[in-house]
Amino acid sequence: MPGVLAKKLALTKERLYGLIGLAIVLALVPVFLGFNFYYVLLATNVMLAASLVAAWNIIGGYAGQLDLAASAYMALGAVVTGHLLASYGLTPWIGMFLGAGLAVTVAVLVGYPTFRFGIKEVWYALLTSALVVILMRIYYLIYGSFETYIPHMEPEWLYLSFRRYEVYYYLLAAMVVIIIWINLKIKSSKLGYYLAAIREDELAAEALGIDVRRYKLYALMIYAALAGIIGGIYITLTGILSYRLFDPWLGIVTAVMGIVGGLGSIEGAVLAAVILRSLEEYLRGAIGATYPGSHLLVYGLILIIVGVLKPEGLASLIRYVKNKLFYRKREEVK
Amino acid sequence: MPQPILRVEDVVKRFGGIIAVNHMSMEVYKNEILGLIGPNGAGKTTLFNCITGVYKPEEGRIIFQNEDITGLPPHVIIQKGIARTWQKVRPFKKLTVLEAVTVGALLRIPDVDEARETAKEILEFIGIDKSRWNRLGSEITLIEHKLVDLARALATRPKLILLDEVAAGLRPHEMDELAKVLLKVREEYKLTLIVVEHVMRFVMGLSERIVVMHEGKKIAEGRPEEVANNPRVVEAYLGTKPL
């Protein structure tokens, strides 16, 4: 029934306009950057972080699980796409979905027992953090410290092998918009309500008939799949396959950005990713060369300040601005 | 006697060396309000948790509507029609009142919009003012929490609700209000209620029948005034009379 499907795909007007507005802004960014090679690459990196944080928001923000394995799922997507492309010439358009498939498989293999035995909070964080390292070692055992380079291949569109960064920027920007849309759809669906209930109080959620394990696993699978696809695009950008793709730091940073953004708020998460990632690059450029590592110090300081002053994250700031801009009566029930 | 809706048969639950529930049996009849009382540590909440699937009893059976539900997980128990509220309120702090009740309604109504409508009906019926529906769980008062908790449970369309110390912490007039709501709810939804309670005035006024637990066992059963004058109950609460 197309009618039902259309209804399932539709967003509320406010959200739809917001998303279209975002798409237009993102589309114009390279123009404002004057198609400068370096700046577009930076913008691409910002989009990469934003899309990853948006995917993380599903497990971390909505389901409330402090997952630190974003880079593991992303890297799985990347190595599957990359090796199939480099060794067999398989187009990344297919490879990224196979990569996402592997990411989901690993997510289920790890997630099922994890949720079955009720591992949560710091223990879940430790477990997922270890997952990145474990996968890194496995990759290392198979491929060693060799780096595999993906050669330039024609036709460009088929192999996502472009000589300019704009296309990658647009691919990842499109991912950001798509993943935000997925987030919004989840939020207003039964899954979203159930995940929110699980995040707030697992015991109460279960007493209302929510199969906590199953819904956590759904959230984990969606997140892993999205991270895998992002990884597939990312590897066509860098073209270098290495065990370093399994980067524990990236997994932590992704969670940090999501938390600074305000748990459960997709707007906040994406905004935090954009601001923090840009800031990190700026600080690296501005002071990182003079005092190596100092950009991380400043970065850490900013996180502490946010933690102390705005524990609700950027989301509370966004809400404040929204309420000022479009004054709505809070009492009114939508 | 009408058909019992719930039968607790010889249930035992131990925690290490402590026997919290010790060969406890009782029956609950359709559409009644059963008060479950007893001094602190009598095992009332543990028994609750056995019935709702939070704990698995070591011995005994729990039969609900002629079906053995012993040891089923909580999310399955509620599908069978046993809902509960919590002794210590467990609000969804970052969800609005309406959203919290919608979560409950989604159990039987998969469509979010329809579930929201049902949630609204229930909130209206329970008597939570419309102006409070968009408040977050962290912003409402204790009595509202208790009512939302009840509404959340009601939204799952249960046949039996277990109320764990609903009156705790409430002011006397709020208790009266709550008792009225409970009676109204039972009438409208054809419910059976089990009320675990410490506040005697509340439970004596509300219940039609009372079961008294002490040290994990049932020591008395009957109409409120019978139970109140039962020497064993007095002894359990106050200790033996000095000679």
Interface residues (C-beta under 8 A of the other chain):
Chain A: S188 S189 K190 Y193 Y194 A196 A197 R199 E200 D201 L203 A204 A205 E206 A207 L208 G209 I210 D211 V212 G264 R330 E331 E332 V333 K334
Chain B: T52 V54 P73 P74 H75 I78 Q79 A83 R84 W86 R90 P91 F92 K93 K94 L95 L98 E99 A100 T102 V103 G104 L106 L107 P110 V112 A115 K120 K130 S131 W133 N134 G137 R152 A153 T156
